[in-house]
């Protein structure tokens, strides 16, 4: 067979592969039309390469049964959620704070959408710097008496990473159960030597979607972006900080690192702990302990209402995004948002546009320093229309802004791992705390106002002065936004 015959044979094969994948996208995977057309374009104009891209970043994980939880395990919090829903429907649920009742439709949304049990005996400590977060985390680890469960997207074996590792190893050597779960791609900074040290000390280590060869995985597009740490069931950490020196402001590229993390005490910890167990069960291929929710551990902790909402490509609906959308749509006075990546889908974009047109005080803060250029340019492409609608945008200039916070009016707020972008809504595994508390809302608002003093407003006039080259980069990046 001649070279030309080989070429024709291969070309014909690629055509049939493209046709097959096109049929798969249209008829078997329930994607949104924008994403579907984008993949069809890629498969059409990049035959062969398009197939490889689809293999690594295009598969619809929600159609696979990789994350199917046994019925008896799933029923753990489902039974509790059903009882709470029934109480709310009957109107005999007791709220310790009468203000909670105003947000009962929010509470019902999360119960029905993600079986997020509402707890109202919690306390919350806000941590805005890496120094605060790591000092508090190390102190909690050193006080641990029973167990330490840790789950991070990024865990680096650098200076602060080794301090955390040393603390975990000491506790494991004392006989305390210590588990560490890291993402297969984000956790590449955790060296083999560090993993060996952890396991040698008795720490159980599991990798979520590990690459089958270094830097390569057919689950490349689906990352575990959660950052959770639970100590003895008495306190838990959740938010934007990963483990690494850059989160202490030691990166020459980013300098100061601005983020938001929370330390929780109270019954909400049970939901976070169950989330960890489900992730651990999948990654470690280990059966998890029988579900015994401890919903009385926060009797003396406080009176803050919290629902822990997790979402991912295995979810039927985008649960965290739905919570964001509900907060925006129900806001009466203000909506303040901090996010490192701003790529809203149509529903979030329209809700912000309507809020701005309605005269609400809508402000969105993003970094002035992009860590992912295509993501940054795609985000900038959405700003113009919202500026015209009255939404105000600010670029944080004192380092890198990585905070994932949404504040609505004076009572409800959200802190967690989900950015305001399509990736967090549909592709990443995320977890957020939806917090019902006036004091927490006020403190987050005060910090947002403080950050405004370190930011530059992006006005409509300055936005319109962008160069043609910038506009082209934004247009191309926006076209690719469903993949970013």
Secondary structure by P-SEA (a helix, b strand, c coil): ccaaaaaaaaaaaaaaaaaaaaaaacccccccaaaaaaaaaaaaacaaaaaaaaacccccccccccccccccccccaaaaaaaaaaaaaaccccccccccccaaaaaaaaaaaccccccccbbbbbbccaaaaaaaaaaaaaacccbbbbbbcbbbccaaaaaaaaaaaaaaaaccbbbbbbbccccccccaaaaaaaaaabbbbbbccccccccccccccccccbbbbbcccccccccccccccccccccccccbbbbbbbbbbccaaaaaaaaaaaaaaaaaccccccccccccccccccbbbbbbbbbccccccaaaaaaaaaaaaacccbbbbbbccccccaaaaaaaaaaaaaccbbbbbbbcccccaaaaaaaaaacaaaaaabbbbbbbcccccccbbbbccccccccccccccccccccccccccccccaaaaaaaaaaaaaaaaacccccaaaaaaccaaaaaaaaaaaaacccc
